[in-house]
Amino acid sequence: MYSQTIETVCGNLIRPYYNGSAYMCAWKRSLTCSTEVVGHALRITVTGDEDEVERFVAAWRYVHGFVVSERPRD
């Protein structure tokens, strides 16, 4: 399985995006997603087929326009 982590910083808007990301993950049933809030960052780990994961990350970047990193910060 292929996995990628999206990490965004969105300050006081963290809860709506946290809830929205859980909805997006449930909508795309071929993917397994876990979400967590770390300080002011939302971290989403997406696992599944490489093409599907890449599409999800590209869609997130297009829709939200936030910083996307492939790995969480240590």
N, C-alpha and C positions, 0 to 999 in steps of 0.2 A: 504494500500500500504506500501511496505517496502522501506526504503531509507538508503543509505550509502554514506558517503563523502570520497573521495580520495583526499589527499593533498600531493603534491610533490614539491620538491625544485629543480629547474633546471637552475638557474642563467640566463645567456645570451641566453640560448636555449628556453626561455619561449614561444616565439611566435610560432615556429614550433609545439611545443607540444600542445599549446592552440588550434591551427587550427586542428591538428590531432585528438585531443579529440572530437572536434565538429563533425568531420567526423565519428569517431567511434560511437558516440551517434546516429547519423543519420542512420548509417548502422544497428544498432540494434533497429528496430522500436518498439519492445515491451517495450522498456525502455524510460523514460523521463529523460533527462540530462540537467543540467545547468552548465555552466563553468564560472569561473571568475579568473582573475589574481589579487593576493593580494601580493604586494611587489615582492619578488622573488619566490613566490609559485603559483602553479596552483591548483585551488580547483574545483573539479568536484563532483556535487551531483547527484547521480543516484537513480531513483525511479522506482519501478515496482514490479513484482513478485519476491519473496525472492530468489528463485533458480537462476533466470536470473540475478539479481543484483549481487549475489555472484559469478556467472560465469564471469561477466564483470570485477569485481574487481580482481578476480584471474588471468584473462587474462591480465589485465593492469599490475599487479605485475610481471607476467612472462615476458611480452614483454619489459617493461620499466625498471624494477628492481629498481624503486625509492621507497622512503619511502611512505608507505600507512598508513593513519590513518582513523579510522572510524568516527571521528568527527573533524570538523574544530576547529582551535585554537580560543580562545576568544580574 
